Amino acid sequence: MACVLVADDDADIRELVAFKLTQSGHEVTAVEDGLQALQAVRELKVDIALLDIRMPGISGLDLCRQLRAAPETASLPIILITARSQEGDIEDGFAAGADDYVIKPFSPRELSSRVEAVLARSSGNPR
């Protein structure tokens, strides 16, 4: 069981992702903006962060860059979740340090599988 941070300003998506990941056995903390996400990462033992790119306060891209720049969170697995699907957007996401990039709309089962895959890679345990 991993501690998963879900940051998305869309309540429906936030609740759907939290529900699916809780159903998969994870402990989920869900927040609605980048500032709350940054606070949660600082205060909780987060194993992976799922960040929407377009959020109030701090965007998911900027938050991803901040987390990569800080030694204590540099290796935190990050998945960006966004409606931005252009090739340049995806490149920007990976350039910011994301481990994966999921385009909305997405399948909750696929997202859960991607979370498991990123967690397995980050722990060095292939599945």
C-alpha positions as protocol buffer text, in pm:
chain_id: "A"
residue {
  index: 1
  type: MET
  ca { x: 0 y: 0 z: 0 }
}
residue {
  index: 2
  type: ALA
  ca { x: 134 y: 338 z: -104 }
}
residue {
  index: 3
  type: CYS
  ca { x: 48 y: 687 z: 12 }
}
residue {
  index: 4
  type: VAL
  ca { x: -78 y: 862 z: -302 }
}
residue {
  index: 5
  type: LEU
  ca { x: -123 y: 1237 z: -339 }
}
residue {
  index: 6
  type: VAL
  ca { x: -388 y: 1337 z: -595 }
}
residue {
  index: 7
  type: ALA
  ca { x: -393 y: 1708 z: -685 }
}
residue {
  index: 8
  type: ASP
  ca { x: -662 y: 1821 z: -929 }
}
residue {
  index: 9
  type: ASP
  ca { x: -893 y: 2122 z: -922 }
}
residue {
  index: 10
  type: ASP
  ca { x: -1174 y: 1920 z: -1083 }
}
residue {
  index: 11
  type: ALA
  ca { x: -1363 y: 1760 z: -792 }
}
residue {
  index: 12
  type: ASP
  ca { x: -1514 y: 1484 z: -1010 }
}
residue {
  index: 13
  type: ILE
  ca { x: -1176 y: 1370 z: -1139 }
}
residue {
  index: 14
  type: ARG
  ca { x: -1019 y: 1401 z: -794 }
}
residue {
  index: 15
  type: GLU
  ca { x: -1292 y: 1184 z: -640 }
}
residue {
  index: 16
  type: LEU
  ca { x: -1282 y: 927 z: -922 }
}
residue {
  index: 17
  type: VAL
  ca { x: -904 y: 886 z: -898 }
}
residue {
  index: 18
  type: ALA
  ca { x: -912 y: 874 z: -518 }
}
residue {
  index: 19
  type: PHE
  ca { x: -1189 y: 612 z: -525 }
}
residue {
  index: 20
  type: LYS
  ca { x: -1010 y: 388 z: -776 }
}
residue {
  index: 21
  type: LEU
  ca { x: -674 y: 407 z: -597 }
}
residue {
  index: 22
  type: THR
  ca { x: -835 y: 348 z: -256 }
}
residue {
  index: 23
  type: GLN
  ca { x: -1012 y: 49 z: -407 }
}
residue {
  index: 24
  type: SER
  ca { x: -669 y: -73 z: -522 }
}
residue {
  index: 25
  type: GLY
  ca { x: -547 y: -63 z: -162 }
}
residue {
  index: 26
  type: HIS
  ca { x: -369 y: 272 z: -148 }
}
residue {
  index: 27
  type: GLU
  ca { x: -401 y: 549 z: 107 }
}
residue {
  index: 28
  type: VAL
  ca { x: -504 y: 862 z: -83 }
}
residue {
  index: 29
  type: THR
  ca { x: -475 y: 1229 z: 7 }
}
residue {
  index: 30
  type: ALA
  ca { x: -670 y: 1445 z: -238 }
}
residue {
  index: 31
  type: VAL
  ca { x: -622 y: 1822 z: -271 }
}
residue {
  index: 32
  type: GLU
  ca { x: -757 y: 2082 z: -510 }
}
residue {
  index: 33
  type: ASP
  ca { x: -460 y: 2305 z: -590 }
}
residue {
  index: 34
  type: GLY
  ca { x: -85 y: 2322 z: -621 }
}
residue {
  index: 35
  type: LEU
  ca { x: -26 y: 2500 z: -290 }
}
residue {
  index: 36
  type: GLN
  ca { x: -217 y: 2233 z: -98 }
}
residue {
  index: 37
  type: ALA
  ca { x: -23 y: 1967 z: -289 }
}
residue {
  index: 38
  type: LEU
  ca { x: 310 y: 2123 z: -193 }
}
residue {
  index: 39
  type: GLN
  ca { x: 199 y: 2141 z: 172 }
}
residue {
  index: 40
  type: ALA
  ca { x: 88 y: 1776 z: 165 }
}
residue {
  index: 41
  type: VAL
  ca { x: 421 y: 1662 z: 21 }
}
residue {
  index: 42
  type: ARG
  ca { x: 604 y: 1851 z: 295 }
}
residue {
  index: 43
  type: GLU
  ca { x: 384 y: 1722 z: 579 }
}
residue {
  index: 44
  type: LEU
  ca { x: 304 y: 1364 z: 476 }
}
residue {
  index: 45
  type: LYS
  ca { x: 505 y: 1062 z: 370 }
}
residue {
  index: 46
  type: VAL
  ca { x: 392 y: 1063 z: 6 }
}
residue {
  index: 47
  type: ASP
  ca { x: 506 y: 771 z: -210 }
}
residue {
  index: 48
  type: ILE
  ca { x: 376 y: 908 z: -542 }
}
residue {
  index: 49
  type: ALA
  ca { x: 212 y: 1230 z: -661 }
}
residue {
  index: 50
  type: LEU
  ca { x: -51 y: 1261 z: -934 }
}
residue {
  index: 51
  type: LEU
  ca { x: -66 y: 1624 z: -1045 }
}
residue {
  index: 52
  type: ASP
  ca { x: -303 y: 1803 z: -1278 }
}
residue {
  index: 53
  type: ILE
  ca { x: -109 y: 2049 z: -1491 }
}
residue {
  index: 54
  type: ARG
  ca { x: -364 y: 2331 z: -1477 }
}
residue {
  index: 55
  type: MET
  ca { x: -433 y: 2407 z: -1111 }
}
residue {
  index: 56
  type: PRO
  ca { x: -477 y: 2733 z: -920 }
}
residue {
  index: 57
  type: GLY
  ca { x: -180 y: 2860 z: -721 }
}
residue {
  index: 58
  type: ILE
  ca { x: 104 y: 2647 z: -851 }
}
residue {
  index: 59
  type: SER
  ca { x: 61 y: 2457 z: -1176 }
}
residue {
  index: 60
  type: GLY
  ca { x: 140 y: 2087 z: -1186 }
}
residue {
  index: 61
  type: LEU
  ca { x: 437 y: 2158 z: -1413 }
}
residue {
  index: 62
  type: ASP
  ca { x: 582 y: 2418 z: -1175 }
}
residue {
  index: 63
  type: LEU
  ca { x: 519 y: 2192 z: -877 }
}
residue {
  index: 64
  type: CYS
  ca { x: 689 y: 1904 z: -1055 }
}
residue {
  index: 65
  type: ARG
  ca { x: 995 y: 2125 z: -1120 }
}
residue {
  index: 66
  type: GLN
  ca { x: 1000 y: 2238 z: -754 }
}
residue {
  index: 67
  type: LEU
  ca { x: 980 y: 1882 z: -627 }
}
residue {
  index: 68
  type: ARG
  ca { x: 1261 y: 1770 z: -858 }
}
residue {
  index: 69
  type: ALA
  ca { x: 1480 y: 2063 z: -746 }
}
residue {
  index: 70
  type: ALA
  ca { x: 1446 y: 1988 z: -373 }
}
residue {
  index: 71
  type: PRO
  ca { x: 1680 y: 1712 z: -251 }
}
residue {
  index: 72
  type: GLU
  ca { x: 1419 y: 1564 z: -16 }
}
residue {
  index: 73
  type: THR
  ca { x: 1165 y: 1516 z: -299 }
}
residue {
  index: 74
  type: ALA
  ca { x: 1390 y: 1482 z: -603 }
}
residue {
  index: 75
  type: SER
  ca { x: 1315 y: 1111 z: -640 }
}
residue {
  index: 76
  type: LEU
  ca { x: 942 y: 1128 z: -561 }
}
residue {
  index: 77
  type: PRO
  ca { x: 754 y: 951 z: -843 }
}
residue {
  index: 78
  type: ILE
  ca { x: 527 y: 1197 z: -1027 }
}
residue {
  index: 79
  type: ILE
  ca { x: 252 y: 1135 z: -1281 }
}
residue {
  index: 80
  type: LEU
  ca { x: 105 y: 1436 z: -1459 }
}
residue {
  index: 81
  type: ILE
  ca { x: -266 y: 1414 z: -1542 }
}
residue {
  index: 82
  type: THR
  ca { x: -393 y: 1663 z: -1797 }
}
residue {
  index: 83
  type: ALA
  ca { x: -614 y: 1741 z: -2092 }
}
residue {
  index: 84
  type: ARG
  ca { x: -311 y: 1890 z: -2268 }
}
residue {
  index: 85
  type: SER
  ca { x: -235 y: 1635 z: -2536 }
}
residue {
  index: 86
  type: GLN
  ca { x: -12 y: 1811 z: -2788 }
}
residue {
  index: 87
  type: GLU
  ca { x: 331 y: 1661 z: -2843 }
}
residue {
  index: 88
  type: GLY
  ca { x: 497 y: 1976 z: -2707 }
}
residue {
  index: 89
  type: ASP
  ca { x: 288 y: 1958 z: -2389 }
}
residue {
  index: 90
  type: ILE
  ca { x: 394 y: 1599 z: -2331 }
}
residue {
  index: 91
  type: GLU
  ca { x: 759 y: 1691 z: -2391 }
}
residue {
  index: 92
  type: ASP
  ca { x: 724 y: 1978 z: -2143 }
}
residue {
  index: 93
  type: GLY
  ca { x: 584 y: 1737 z: -1884 }
}
residue {
  index: 94
  type: PHE
  ca { x: 872 y: 1495 z: -1913 }
}
residue {
  index: 95
  type: ALA
  ca { x: 1123 y: 1783 z: -1927 }
}
residue {
  index: 96
  type: ALA
  ca { x: 980 y: 1908 z: -1595 }
}
residue {
  index: 97
  type: GLY
  ca { x: 1067 y: 1569 z: -1444 }
}
residue {
  index: 98
  type: ALA
  ca { x: 745 y: 1366 z: -1467 }
}
residue {
  index: 99
  type: ASP
  ca { x: 775 y: 988 z: -1458 }
}
residue {
  index: 100
  type: ASP
  ca { x: 456 y: 944 z: -1661 }
}
residue {
  index: 101
  type: TYR
  ca { x: 199 y: 1159 z: -1841 }
}
residue {
  index: 102
  type: VAL
  ca { x: -170 y: 1064 z: -1857 }
}
residue {
  index: 103
  type: ILE
  ca { x: -409 y: 1245 z: -2090 }
}
residue {
  index: 104
  type: LYS
  ca { x: -770 y: 1316 z: -1989 }
}
residue {
  index: 105
  type: PRO
  ca { x: -1009 y: 1153 z: -2038 }
}
residue {
  index: 106
  type: PHE
  ca { x: -846 y: 836 z: -1911 }
}
residue {
  index: 107
  type: SER
  ca { x: -951 y: 494 z: -1793 }
}
residue {
  index: 108
  type: PRO
  ca { x: -937 y: 465 z: -1413 }
}
residue {
  index: 109
  type: ARG
  ca { x: -807 y: 108 z: -1453 }
}
residue {
  index: 110
  type: GLU
  ca { x: -529 y: 225 z: -1683 }
}
residue {
  index: 111
  type: LEU
  ca { x: -436 y: 502 z: -1439 }
}
residue {
  index: 112
  type: SER
  ca { x: -423 y: 249 z: -1155 }
}
residue {
  index: 113
  type: SER
  ca { x: -196 y: 27 z: -1366 }
}
residue {
  index: 114
  type: ARG
  ca { x: 32 y: 321 z: -1444 }
}
residue {
  index: 115
  type: VAL
  ca { x: 53 y: 410 z: -1073 }
}
residue {
  index: 116
  type: GLU
  ca { x: 152 y: 50 z: -995 }
}
residue {
  index: 117
  type: ALA
  ca { x: 413 y: 50 z: -1275 }
}
residue {
  index: 118
  type: VAL
  ca { x: 572 y: 379 z: -1165 }
}
residue {
  index: 119
  type: LEU
  ca { x: 579 y: 265 z: -802 }
}
residue {
  index: 120
  type: ALA
  ca { x: 741 y: -65 z: -904 }
}
residue {
  index: 121
  type: ARG
  ca { x: 1008 y: 112 z: -1111 }
}
residue {
  index: 122
  type: SER
  ca { x: 1082 y: 361 z: -835 }
}
residue {
  index: 123
  type: SER
  ca { x: 1125 y: 86 z: -576 }
}
residue {
  index: 124
  type: GLY
  ca { x: 1336 y: -129 z: -805 }
}
residue {
  index: 125
  type: ASN
  ca { x: 1082 y: -413 z: -793 }
}
residue {
  index: 126
  type: PRO
  ca { x: 976 y: -511 z: -1145 }
}
residue {
  index: 127
  type: ARG
  ca { x: 628 y: -656 z: -1165 }
}
